[in-house]
Amino acid sequence: MHIKGKISYSSPSNIALVKYWGKEPGDQIPMNPSLSMTLKECKSFTTVEYEVKTDTEPSIEVVFEGKRSIDIEAKLQRWFTKISYFFSWLNYATLKVESHNNFPHSAGIASSASGMSTMAMCLYGIDKHIKKHNENDINLLSNISRLGSGSASRSVLGPYALWGRFDGFENSTNDHAVVYPHVHETFLQLHDTIIVIDKKPKKISSRDGHSLMEGNPYRQARIFQSNKNLEILLQAFKEGNWEKFQHVTESEALSLHALMMSSEGGMLLLKGGTVEWIHYIRNKREERGIPMAFTMDAGANIHLLYPAASHEKVMGILEESPVPSIEFIQDRTGKGPEKMIDEYEEI
C-alpha cells in the first residue's frame, strides 16, 4: 500500500457548563459527567500532509503557529500509541502537521479541545481513503478525540454535548460524548462574549490540574454536585428556564476554581480582573434585568452567555465597564468541525 495526500479541518472550542475536572483510573475516564456548548468562531485549523507506505518508519513533524513544536510532536506520538488500535496505518505513516488557532492558546479557552479534535478529524479522513469506506462514525471520532484530550470528545459534536456516564440520560457513556437533543428554543442560539483578561499560557496545565483531584478533600462531594447540577441543567434546557441555567452555569464555574484552590499547592488561576468583572456583571444584571450568565474554564478569562436578542444591550454594559480587559472575543453556539481540504492519490 502506498497513498499520500493532504487533508485539512477546522474544529471549534467548547465551553463546559457542567465541568469535567478529575479522572478515574484508566485512560481518560472522567470523574464526573460534563456538558458543554460547542462554539462557532473560536477554532483550531489543522492541515496534515501525509504519506502512508508499508514498511516505512513512522515520523511526525508539527508546526504550531509558525514554529516547530517538539512538545506537541511528543504528545501526538503518545496519542498515536493509544489509537493505533483503530488506525494501524499510523505505524508506517509520515505526517507533516501545520496547526494554528484564531484565539489565545493555553489560556483557559479550551484550545486542547479544538486542537485535538481537528487532528482526530484529519486522521479519520485519512483512514477513509486507506480503508475505502464512507462511514461517519461520530462515536468513534469522539472516542479518539477523548484519548487525546478529554474535552476534545465534545468538540466534534454540537450544539450541546454530554460526556460521561449520567443516570439521567441513557445514551451517556464515558467512552465518548453524545449530542444532548432536548433543548428549548431559548438555548438553541446563545451568544458567548469572551472577556479576555489574560492571554498568557497558564503556569499549570489542565492535565496537571486534573491529577490534583486525586487527593482533593472535596472529591466525593464534587461528584455528587456535578450530577445534581447536570440534572438541574437538563431540566432548564427542557423548560427554557433561564434562572436554572444561570444558577448552574455560575455555580459550576466558581466550584471549578474552588476545587483548584483547595487542591494540594493551591492552584490559583483567577486574576484580580476576573473577580472585578464577576462583581460588575452581577451588579449590572440585577440593575437592568438582562439575562446573562458567566462561566469560566481553567483560566482567568470569562465567558458571558446570553440570548442573541440581548447582544446590543450586553455589549453596551461591557463597553461602559470601568474594569479593564484586553479584548472581547465574540462567539456563539456552533455545530462542530468543518472540512476544508481533502486531496489524495494512490501510488
Short mmCIF file of the C-alpha atoms (twelve columns), coordinates in Angstrom:
data_MODEL
# 
_entry.id   MODEL 
# 
loop_
_atom_site.group_PDB 
_atom_site.id 
_atom_site.type_symbol 
_atom_site.label_atom_id 
_atom_site.label_alt_id 
_atom_site.label_comp_id 
_atom_site.label_asym_id 
_atom_site.label_seq_id 
_atom_site.Cartn_x 
_atom_site.Cartn_y 
_atom_site.Cartn_z 
_atom_site.pdbx_PDB_model_num 
ATOM 1   C CA . MET A 1   0.000   0.000  0.000  1 
ATOM 2   C CA . HIS A 2   1.204   3.500  -0.873 1 
ATOM 3   C CA . ILE A 3   -1.037  6.519  -0.523 1 
ATOM 4   C CA . LYS A 4   -0.354  10.188 0.002  1 
ATOM 5   C CA . GLY A 5   -2.354  13.355 0.238  1 
ATOM 6   C CA . LYS A 6   -3.342  16.464 2.126  1 
ATOM 7   C CA . ILE A 7   -6.299  16.987 4.428  1 
ATOM 8   C CA . SER A 8   -7.420  19.989 6.444  1 
ATOM 9   C CA . TYR A 9   -10.132 20.625 9.038  1 
ATOM 10  C CA . SER A 10  -11.240 23.340 11.399 1 
ATOM 11  C CA . SER A 11  -12.771 22.414 14.727 1 
ATOM 12  C CA . PRO A 12  -14.208 24.658 17.420 1 
ATOM 13  C CA . SER A 13  -13.521 25.036 21.078 1 
ATOM 14  C CA . ASN A 14  -16.337 24.373 23.533 1 
ATOM 15  C CA . ILE A 15  -17.320 25.838 26.871 1 
ATOM 16  C CA . ALA A 16  -18.337 23.377 29.576 1 
ATOM 17  C CA . LEU A 17  -21.448 24.345 31.524 1 
ATOM 18  C CA . VAL A 18  -21.099 21.385 33.870 1 
ATOM 19  C CA . LYS A 19  -17.350 20.999 34.248 1 
ATOM 20  C CA . TYR A 20  -15.110 17.981 33.668 1 
ATOM 21  C CA . TRP A 21  -12.445 18.084 36.368 1 
ATOM 22  C CA . GLY A 22  -10.699 14.987 37.656 1 
ATOM 23  C CA . LYS A 23  -10.221 11.469 36.290 1 
ATOM 24  C CA . GLU A 24  -10.876 7.907  37.343 1 
ATOM 25  C CA . PRO A 25  -8.252  5.145  36.910 1 
ATOM 26  C CA . GLY A 26  -7.956  4.147  33.270 1 
ATOM 27  C CA . ASP A 27  -7.362  6.063  30.067 1 
ATOM 28  C CA . GLN A 28  -9.108  9.438  30.088 1 
ATOM 29  C CA . ILE A 29  -12.100 8.292  32.162 1 
ATOM 30  C CA . PRO A 30  -13.936 11.311 33.616 1 
ATOM 31  C CA . MET A 31  -14.549 11.529 37.337 1 
ATOM 32  C CA . ASN A 32  -17.968 13.065 36.647 1 
ATOM 33  C CA . PRO A 33  -20.249 13.760 33.691 1 
ATOM 34  C CA . SER A 34  -19.947 17.088 31.869 1 
ATOM 35  C CA . LEU A 35  -22.000 19.054 29.367 1 
ATOM 36  C CA . SER A 36  -20.726 21.747 27.034 1 
ATOM 37  C CA . MET A 37  -21.858 24.241 24.437 1 
ATOM 38  C CA . THR A 38  -19.967 23.925 21.160 1 
ATOM 39  C CA . LEU A 39  -18.642 27.263 19.928 1 
ATOM 40  C CA . LYS A 40  -18.679 28.566 16.360 1 
ATOM 41  C CA . GLU A 41  -15.907 31.141 15.936 1 
ATOM 42  C CA . CYS A 42  -13.047 30.104 18.273 1 
ATOM 43  C CA . LYS A 43  -11.361 27.412 16.194 1 
ATOM 44  C CA . SER A 44  -8.222  25.432 15.565 1 
ATOM 45  C CA . PHE A 45  -7.157  24.917 11.941 1 
ATOM 46  C CA . THR A 46  -5.068  21.846 11.145 1 
ATOM 47  C CA . THR A 47  -3.594  20.633 7.869  1 
ATOM 48  C CA . VAL A 48  -1.921  17.228 7.581  1 
ATOM 49  C CA . GLU A 49  0.262   16.260 4.629  1 
ATOM 50  C CA . TYR A 50  0.674   12.512 4.763  1 
ATOM 51  C CA . GLU A 51  2.324   9.570  3.079  1 
ATOM 52  C CA . VAL A 52  1.398   6.051  4.141  1 
ATOM 53  C CA . LYS A 53  3.692   3.382  2.775  1 
ATOM 54  C CA . THR A 54  4.046   -0.163 4.047  1 
ATOM 55  C CA . ASP A 55  7.413   -0.952 5.652  1 
ATOM 56  C CA . THR A 56  8.186   2.734  6.250  1 
ATOM 57  C CA . GLU A 57  9.270   4.005  9.666  1 
ATOM 58  C CA . PRO A 58  6.640   6.380  11.130 1 
ATOM 59  C CA . SER A 59  7.503   10.044 11.634 1 
ATOM 60  C CA . ILE A 60  5.748   13.255 12.542 1 
ATOM 61  C CA . GLU A 61  6.657   16.907 12.299 1 
ATOM 62  C CA . VAL A 62  4.425   19.592 13.828 1 
ATOM 63  C CA . VAL A 63  4.484   23.307 13.110 1 
ATOM 64  C CA . PHE A 64  2.232   25.180 15.526 1 
ATOM 65  C CA . GLU A 65  1.547   28.842 14.832 1 
ATOM 66  C CA . GLY A 66  4.620   29.107 12.638 1 
ATOM 67  C CA . LYS A 67  7.114   27.286 14.884 1 
ATOM 68  C CA . ARG A 68  8.065   23.655 15.142 1 
ATOM 69  C CA . SER A 69  6.814   22.144 18.405 1 
ATOM 70  C CA . ILE A 70  8.706   19.166 19.810 1 
ATOM 71  C CA . ASP A 71  6.302   19.108 22.777 1 
ATOM 72  C CA . ILE A 72  3.248   18.675 20.557 1 
ATOM 73  C CA . GLU A 73  5.045   16.036 18.488 1 
ATOM 74  C CA . ALA A 74  5.702   14.028 21.659 1 
ATOM 75  C CA . LYS A 75  2.087   14.458 22.781 1 
ATOM 76  C CA . LEU A 76  0.768   13.248 19.432 1 
ATOM 77  C CA . GLN A 77  3.110   10.255 19.411 1 
ATOM 78  C CA . ARG A 78  1.753   9.207  22.822 1 
ATOM 79  C CA . TRP A 79  -1.765  9.625  21.470 1 
ATOM 80  C CA . PHE A 80  -0.958  7.585  18.354 1 
ATOM 81  C CA . THR A 81  0.101   4.685  20.566 1 
ATOM 82  C CA . LYS A 82  -3.368  4.725  22.116 1 
ATOM 83  C CA . ILE A 83  -5.324  4.965  18.869 1 
ATOM 84  C CA . SER A 84  -3.210  2.648  16.694 1 
ATOM 85  C CA . TYR A 85  -5.770  0.002  17.634 1 
ATOM 86  C CA . PHE A 86  -8.178  1.887  15.371 1 
ATOM 87  C CA . PHE A 87  -5.645  3.236  12.865 1 
ATOM 88  C CA . SER A 88  -2.900  0.623  12.457 1 
ATOM 89  C CA . TRP A 89  -1.529  2.504  9.428  1 
ATOM 90  C CA . LEU A 90  -0.088  5.101  11.843 1 
ATOM 91  C CA . ASN A 91  2.731   2.604  12.366 1 
ATOM 92  C CA . TYR A 92  4.053   3.380  8.859  1 
ATOM 93  C CA . ALA A 93  2.851   6.936  8.216  1 
ATOM 94  C CA . THR A 94  4.863   10.077 7.545  1 
ATOM 95  C CA . LEU A 95  2.903   13.103 8.768  1 
ATOM 96  C CA . LYS A 96  3.607   16.803 8.446  1 
ATOM 97  C CA . VAL A 97  1.176   18.830 10.562 1 
ATOM 98  C CA . GLU A 98  0.568   22.573 10.450 1 
ATOM 99  C CA . SER A 99  -1.833  23.977 13.021 1 
ATOM 100 C CA . HIS A 100 -2.941  27.319 14.405 1 
ATOM 101 C CA . ASN A 101 -5.724  28.844 16.468 1 
ATOM 102 C CA . ASN A 102 -7.666  32.042 15.925 1 
ATOM 103 C CA . PHE A 103 -7.811  32.594 19.712 1 
ATOM 104 C CA . PRO A 104 -5.230  32.521 22.550 1 
ATOM 105 C CA . HIS A 105 -3.972  29.012 23.308 1 
ATOM 106 C CA . SER A 106 -3.402  27.504 26.761 1 
ATOM 107 C CA . ALA A 107 -5.230  30.458 28.344 1 
ATOM 108 C CA . GLY A 108 -8.372  28.696 29.532 1 
ATOM 109 C CA . ILE A 109 -10.428 28.772 26.314 1 
ATOM 110 C CA . ALA A 110 -10.138 25.007 25.686 1 
ATOM 111 C CA . SER A 111 -7.531  25.096 22.922 1 
ATOM 112 C CA . SER A 112 -6.672  21.419 23.519 1 
ATOM 113 C CA . ALA A 113 -10.313 20.535 22.763 1 
ATOM 114 C CA . SER A 114 -10.273 22.256 19.386 1 
ATOM 115 C CA . GLY A 115 -6.704  21.219 18.554 1 
ATOM 116 C CA . MET A 116 -7.039  17.512 19.274 1 
ATOM 117 C CA . SER A 117 -10.463 17.281 17.646 1 
ATOM 118 C CA . THR A 118 -9.081  18.746 14.402 1 
ATOM 119 C CA . MET A 119 -6.340  16.118 14.418 1 
ATOM 120 C CA . ALA A 120 -8.919  13.383 15.034 1 
ATOM 121 C CA . MET A 121 -10.979 14.627 12.075 1 
ATOM 122 C CA . CYS A 122 -7.914  14.642 9.814  1 
ATOM 123 C CA . LEU A 123 -6.827  11.136 10.841 1 
ATOM 124 C CA . TYR A 124 -10.336 9.775  10.371 1 
ATOM 125 C CA . GLY A 125 -10.418 11.319 6.891  1 
ATOM 126 C CA . ILE A 126 -7.119  9.642  6.011  1 
ATOM 127 C CA . ASP A 127 -8.469  6.359  7.360  1 
ATOM 128 C CA . LYS A 128 -11.441 6.616  4.977  1 
ATOM 129 C CA . HIS A 129 -9.110  6.746  1.990  1 
ATOM 130 C CA . ILE A 130 -6.868  3.934  3.188  1 
ATOM 131 C CA . LYS A 131 -9.719  1.570  4.081  1 
ATOM 132 C CA . LYS A 132 -12.026 2.821  1.315  1 
ATOM 133 C CA . HIS A 133 -15.093 3.493  3.431  1 
ATOM 134 C CA . ASN A 134 -17.514 6.413  3.678  1 
ATOM 135 C CA . GLU A 135 -18.728 5.867  7.206  1 
ATOM 136 C CA . ASN A 136 -19.100 8.798  9.598  1 
ATOM 137 C CA . ASP A 137 -18.830 7.124  12.957 1 
ATOM 138 C CA . ILE A 138 -19.207 10.114 15.253 1 
ATOM 139 C CA . ASN A 139 -18.917 7.944  18.357 1 
ATOM 140 C CA . LEU A 140 -15.534 6.645  17.194 1 
ATOM 141 C CA . LEU A 141 -14.405 10.184 16.342 1 
ATOM 142 C CA . SER A 142 -15.397 11.389 19.799 1 
ATOM 143 C CA . ASN A 143 -13.696 8.412  21.432 1 
ATOM 144 C CA . ILE A 144 -10.444 9.009  19.541 1 
ATOM 145 C CA . SER A 145 -10.571 12.718 20.426 1 
ATOM 146 C CA . ARG A 146 -11.148 11.828 24.092 1 
ATOM 147 C CA . LEU A 147 -7.970  9.750  24.180 1 
ATOM 148 C CA . GLY A 148 -6.020  12.846 23.183 1 
ATOM 149 C CA . SER A 149 -7.877  15.393 25.312 1 
ATOM 150 C CA . GLY A 150 -10.974 14.662 27.361 1 
ATOM 151 C CA . SER A 151 -12.753 17.891 26.440 1 
ATOM 152 C CA . ALA A 152 -11.998 17.274 22.740 1 
ATOM 153 C CA . SER A 153 -14.583 14.472 22.836 1 
ATOM 154 C CA . ARG A 154 -17.251 17.184 22.968 1 
ATOM 155 C CA . SER A 155 -15.896 19.468 20.215 1 
ATOM 156 C CA . VAL A 156 -16.737 17.042 17.399 1 
ATOM 157 C CA . LEU A 157 -20.440 17.426 18.279 1 
ATOM 158 C CA . GLY A 158 -22.901 20.261 18.649 1 
ATOM 159 C CA . PRO A 159 -24.662 22.328 19.693 1 
ATOM 160 C CA . TYR A 160 -24.642 20.690 23.166 1 
ATOM 161 C CA . ALA A 161 -22.565 17.630 24.028 1 
ATOM 162 C CA . LEU A 162 -22.727 15.404 27.116 1 
ATOM 163 C CA . TRP A 163 -19.744 13.262 28.073 1 
ATOM 164 C CA . GLY A 164 -19.585 10.823 30.969 1 
ATOM 165 C CA . ARG A 165 -21.983 8.291  32.392 1 
ATOM 166 C CA . PHE A 166 -25.077 10.001 33.784 1 
ATOM 167 C CA . ASP A 167 -28.097 8.124  35.085 1 
ATOM 168 C CA . GLY A 168 -30.456 10.818 33.773 1 
ATOM 169 C CA . PHE A 169 -29.602 10.175 30.105 1 
ATOM 170 C CA . GLU A 170 -29.477 6.592  28.890 1 
ATOM 171 C CA . ASN A 171 -27.198 7.224  25.890 1 
ATOM 172 C CA . SER A 172 -24.428 8.727  28.006 1 
ATOM 173 C CA . THR A 173 -21.094 6.937  28.334 1 
ATOM 174 C CA . ASN A 174 -17.516 7.522  29.499 1 
ATOM 175 C CA . ASP A 175 -16.206 6.357  26.111 1 
ATOM 176 C CA . HIS A 176 -17.411 9.273  24.028 1 
ATOM 177 C CA . ALA A 177 -19.637 12.334 24.044 1 
ATOM 178 C CA . VAL A 178 -23.196 12.369 22.725 1 
ATOM 179 C CA . VAL A 179 -25.430 15.160 21.482 1 
ATOM 180 C CA . TYR A 180 -27.982 16.262 24.047 1 
ATOM 181 C CA . PRO A 181 -31.102 16.871 21.934 1 
ATOM 182 C CA . HIS A 182 -33.813 18.105 24.313 1 
ATOM 183 C CA . VAL A 183 -33.037 21.816 24.147 1 
ATOM 184 C CA . HIS A 184 -35.669 24.568 24.361 1 
ATOM 185 C CA . GLU A 185 -35.526 27.289 21.710 1 
ATOM 186 C CA . THR A 186 -34.316 29.715 24.409 1 
ATOM 187 C CA . PHE A 187 -30.943 27.972 24.358 1 
ATOM 188 C CA . LEU A 188 -30.607 26.944 20.718 1 
ATOM 189 C CA . GLN A 189 -28.621 30.044 19.795 1 
ATOM 190 C CA . LEU A 190 -26.710 31.763 22.597 1 
ATOM 191 C CA . HIS A 191 -24.064 34.423 22.259 1 
ATOM 192 C CA . ASP A 192 -20.777 33.979 24.109 1 
ATOM 193 C CA . THR A 193 -18.710 37.106 24.614 1 
ATOM 194 C CA . ILE A 194 -15.326 36.073 25.990 1 
ATOM 195 C CA . ILE A 195 -13.845 38.727 28.250 1 
ATOM 196 C CA . VAL A 196 -10.104 38.279 27.769 1 
ATOM 197 C CA . ILE A 197 -8.273  39.232 30.953 1 
ATOM 198 C CA . ASP A 198 -5.039  37.289 30.473 1 
ATOM 199 C CA . LYS A 199 -3.709  35.900 27.186 1 
ATOM 200 C CA . LYS A 200 -0.600  34.291 28.635 1 
ATOM 201 C CA . PRO A 201 -0.398  30.466 28.789 1 
ATOM 202 C CA . LYS A 202 -1.307  29.054 32.201 1 
ATOM 203 C CA . LYS A 203 1.544   28.159 34.547 1 
ATOM 204 C CA . ILE A 204 -0.261  24.927 35.452 1 
ATOM 205 C CA . SER A 205 -1.781  22.861 32.643 1 
ATOM 206 C CA . SER A 206 -5.278  21.437 32.847 1 
ATOM 207 C CA . ARG A 207 -3.744  17.953 32.597 1 
ATOM 208 C CA . ASP A 208 -1.778  18.580 35.797 1 
ATOM 209 C CA . GLY A 209 -4.832  20.158 37.390 1 
ATOM 210 C CA . HIS A 210 -6.918  17.043 36.788 1 
ATOM 211 C CA . SER A 211 -4.358  14.939 38.631 1 
ATOM 212 C CA . LEU A 212 -4.671  17.157 41.707 1 
ATOM 213 C CA . MET A 213 -8.266  15.989 42.177 1 
ATOM 214 C CA . GLU A 214 -6.961  12.592 43.274 1 
ATOM 215 C CA . GLY A 215 -6.133  13.914 46.736 1 
ATOM 216 C CA . ASN A 216 -8.678  16.709 46.897 1 
ATOM 217 C CA . PRO A 217 -10.690 16.531 50.157 1 
ATOM 218 C CA . TYR A 218 -13.853 17.530 48.277 1 
ATOM 219 C CA . ARG A 219 -13.620 14.877 45.554 1 
ATOM 220 C CA . GLN A 220 -16.690 12.866 46.543 1 
ATOM 221 C CA . ALA A 221 -18.755 15.982 47.193 1 
ATOM 222 C CA . ARG A 222 -17.808 17.226 43.726 1 
ATOM 223 C CA . ILE A 223 -19.052 14.028 42.084 1 
ATOM 224 C CA . PHE A 224 -22.399 14.438 43.844 1 
ATOM 225 C CA . GLN A 225 -22.576 18.153 43.000 1 
ATOM 226 C CA . SER A 226 -21.824 17.711 39.294 1 
ATOM 227 C CA . ASN A 227 -24.504 15.040 38.881 1 
ATOM 228 C CA . LYS A 228 -27.061 17.198 40.684 1 
ATOM 229 C CA . ASN A 229 -26.156 20.282 38.671 1 
ATOM 230 C CA . LEU A 230 -26.390 18.320 35.433 1 
ATOM 231 C CA . GLU A 231 -29.860 17.149 36.420 1 
ATOM 232 C CA . ILE A 232 -30.943 20.768 37.039 1 
ATOM 233 C CA . LEU A 233 -29.341 21.988 33.798 1 
ATOM 234 C CA . LEU A 234 -31.146 19.394 31.697 1 
ATOM 235 C CA . GLN A 235 -34.410 20.480 33.320 1 
ATOM 236 C CA . ALA A 236 -33.583 24.071 32.395 1 
ATOM 237 C CA . PHE A 237 -32.932 23.028 28.789 1 
ATOM 238 C CA . LYS A 238 -36.281 21.274 28.535 1 
ATOM 239 C CA . GLU A 239 -38.250 24.069 30.223 1 
ATOM 240 C CA . GLY A 240 -36.427 27.068 28.747 1 
ATOM 241 C CA . ASN A 241 -35.722 28.210 32.321 1 
ATOM 242 C CA . TRP A 242 -33.017 30.881 32.308 1 
ATOM 243 C CA . GLU A 243 -32.826 31.190 36.111 1 
ATOM 244 C CA . LYS A 244 -31.918 27.495 36.491 1 
ATOM 245 C CA . PHE A 245 -29.430 27.755 33.626 1 
ATOM 246 C CA . GLN A 246 -27.767 30.778 35.203 1 
ATOM 247 C CA . HIS A 247 -27.636 29.150 38.646 1 
ATOM 248 C CA . VAL A 248 -25.905 26.002 37.381 1 
ATOM 249 C CA . THR A 249 -23.552 27.775 34.975 1 
ATOM 250 C CA . GLU A 250 -22.210 30.183 37.576 1 
ATOM 251 C CA . SER A 251 -22.148 27.604 40.383 1 
ATOM 252 C CA . GLU A 252 -20.083 25.272 38.211 1 
ATOM 253 C CA . ALA A 253 -17.604 27.994 37.243 1 
ATOM 254 C CA . LEU A 254 -16.979 29.049 40.829 1 
ATOM 255 C CA . SER A 255 -16.879 25.448 42.073 1 
ATOM 256 C CA . LEU A 256 -14.226 24.591 39.474 1 
ATOM 257 C CA . HIS A 257 -11.941 27.307 40.745 1 
ATOM 258 C CA . ALA A 258 -12.709 26.472 44.374 1 
ATOM 259 C CA . LEU A 259 -11.616 22.896 43.659 1 
ATOM 260 C CA . MET A 260 -8.388  24.179 42.143 1 
ATOM 261 C CA . MET A 261 -7.672  26.400 45.134 1 
ATOM 262 C CA . SER A 262 -8.384  23.579 47.601 1 
ATOM 263 C CA . SER A 263 -6.015  21.193 45.801 1 
ATOM 264 C CA . GLU A 264 -2.503  20.464 47.047 1 
ATOM 265 C CA . GLY A 265 -0.395  23.561 46.428 1 
ATOM 266 C CA . GLY A 266 -3.382  25.845 45.860 1 
ATOM 267 C CA . MET A 267 -3.868  26.040 42.071 1 
ATOM 268 C CA . LEU A 268 -4.898  29.683 41.581 1 
ATOM 269 C CA . LEU A 269 -5.754  30.783 38.030 1 
ATOM 270 C CA . LEU A 270 -8.111  33.667 38.785 1 
ATOM 271 C CA . LYS A 271 -6.809  37.207 38.349 1 
ATOM 272 C CA . GLY A 272 -7.932  40.359 40.125 1 
ATOM 273 C CA . GLY A 273 -9.690  41.450 36.959 1 
ATOM 274 C CA . THR A 274 -11.657 38.203 36.864 1 
ATOM 275 C CA . VAL A 275 -13.187 38.893 40.264 1 
ATOM 276 C CA . GLU A 276 -13.878 42.545 39.406 1 
ATOM 277 C CA . TRP A 277 -15.672 41.533 36.216 1 
ATOM 278 C CA . ILE A 278 -17.832 38.977 38.056 1 
ATOM 279 C CA . HIS A 279 -18.964 41.634 40.551 1 
ATOM 280 C CA . TYR A 280 -19.644 44.082 37.715 1 
ATOM 281 C CA . ILE A 281 -21.679 41.561 35.683 1 
ATOM 282 C CA . ARG A 282 -23.793 40.585 38.690 1 
ATOM 283 C CA . ASN A 283 -24.457 44.206 39.636 1 
ATOM 284 C CA . LYS A 284 -25.457 45.231 36.114 1 
ATOM 285 C CA . ARG A 285 -27.637 42.130 35.691 1 
ATOM 286 C CA . GLU A 286 -29.573 42.976 38.836 1 
ATOM 287 C CA . GLU A 287 -29.806 46.655 37.893 1 
ATOM 288 C CA . ARG A 288 -31.013 46.172 34.297 1 
ATOM 289 C CA . GLY A 289 -32.691 42.766 34.357 1 
ATOM 290 C CA . ILE A 290 -30.876 41.428 31.292 1 
ATOM 291 C CA . PRO A 291 -30.448 37.622 31.168 1 
ATOM 292 C CA . MET A 292 -26.739 36.818 31.142 1 
ATOM 293 C CA . ALA A 293 -24.665 34.168 32.881 1 
ATOM 294 C CA . PHE A 294 -20.917 33.922 33.297 1 
ATOM 295 C CA . THR A 295 -18.736 30.855 33.275 1 
ATOM 296 C CA . MET A 296 -15.005 30.119 33.125 1 
ATOM 297 C CA . ASP A 297 -12.780 27.272 32.127 1 
ATOM 298 C CA . ALA A 298 -9.453  26.581 33.832 1 
ATOM 299 C CA . GLY A 299 -8.139  30.101 33.337 1 
ATOM 300 C CA . ALA A 300 -8.726  33.760 34.144 1 
ATOM 301 C CA . ASN A 301 -10.953 34.621 31.196 1 
ATOM 302 C CA . ILE A 302 -14.743 34.870 31.420 1 
ATOM 303 C CA . HIS A 303 -17.361 33.528 29.018 1 
ATOM 304 C CA . LEU A 304 -20.534 35.617 29.196 1 
ATOM 305 C CA . LEU A 305 -23.540 33.731 27.817 1 
ATOM 306 C CA . TYR A 306 -26.804 35.402 26.851 1 
ATOM 307 C CA . PRO A 307 -29.663 35.203 24.287 1 
ATOM 308 C CA . ALA A 308 -28.909 36.578 20.826 1 
ATOM 309 C CA . ALA A 309 -31.646 39.219 21.206 1 
ATOM 310 C CA . SER A 310 -29.734 40.801 24.111 1 
ATOM 311 C CA . HIS A 311 -26.451 41.275 22.238 1 
ATOM 312 C CA . GLU A 312 -26.553 45.068 21.826 1 
ATOM 313 C CA . LYS A 313 -27.615 45.684 25.438 1 
ATOM 314 C CA . VAL A 314 -24.956 43.348 26.811 1 
ATOM 315 C CA . MET A 315 -22.217 44.916 24.699 1 
ATOM 316 C CA . GLY A 316 -23.293 48.349 25.951 1 
ATOM 317 C CA . ILE A 317 -22.840 47.115 29.527 1 
ATOM 318 C CA . LEU A 318 -19.418 45.630 28.760 1 
ATOM 319 C CA . GLU A 319 -18.114 48.652 26.867 1 
ATOM 320 C CA . GLU A 320 -19.080 51.088 29.627 1 
ATOM 321 C CA . SER A 321 -17.345 48.985 32.287 1 
ATOM 322 C CA . PRO A 322 -14.553 50.627 34.293 1 
ATOM 323 C CA . VAL A 323 -12.931 47.188 34.715 1 
ATOM 324 C CA . PRO A 324 -10.092 46.692 32.200 1 
ATOM 325 C CA . SER A 325 -9.830  43.803 29.746 1 
ATOM 326 C CA . ILE A 326 -7.539  43.018 26.843 1 
ATOM 327 C CA . GLU A 327 -10.341 42.433 24.347 1 
ATOM 328 C CA . PHE A 328 -13.752 40.891 23.806 1 
ATOM 329 C CA . ILE A 329 -13.981 37.824 21.567 1 
ATOM 330 C CA . GLN A 330 -17.427 37.357 20.025 1 
ATOM 331 C CA . ASP A 331 -18.679 33.805 19.715 1 
ATOM 332 C CA . ARG A 332 -21.944 31.849 19.754 1 
ATOM 333 C CA . THR A 333 -23.427 28.387 19.655 1 
ATOM 334 C CA . GLY A 334 -21.923 26.210 16.921 1 
ATOM 335 C CA . LYS A 335 -22.287 22.763 15.403 1 
ATOM 336 C CA . GLY A 336 -18.812 21.239 15.130 1 
ATOM 337 C CA . PRO A 337 -15.880 20.682 12.727 1 
ATOM 338 C CA . GLU A 338 -15.704 21.618 9.048  1 
ATOM 339 C CA . LYS A 339 -13.614 20.044 6.266  1 
ATOM 340 C CA . MET A 340 -11.547 22.461 4.180  1 
ATOM 341 C CA . ILE A 341 -9.165  20.323 2.049  1 
ATOM 342 C CA . ASP A 342 -9.203  16.645 1.134  1 
ATOM 343 C CA . GLU A 343 -6.810  15.526 -1.628 1 
ATOM 344 C CA . TYR A 344 -5.160  12.135 -2.043 1 
ATOM 345 C CA . GLU A 345 -3.726  9.691  -4.558 1 
ATOM 346 C CA . GLU A 346 -2.820  6.032  -4.604 1 
ATOM 347 C CA . ILE A 347 0.615   5.279  -5.993 1 
# 
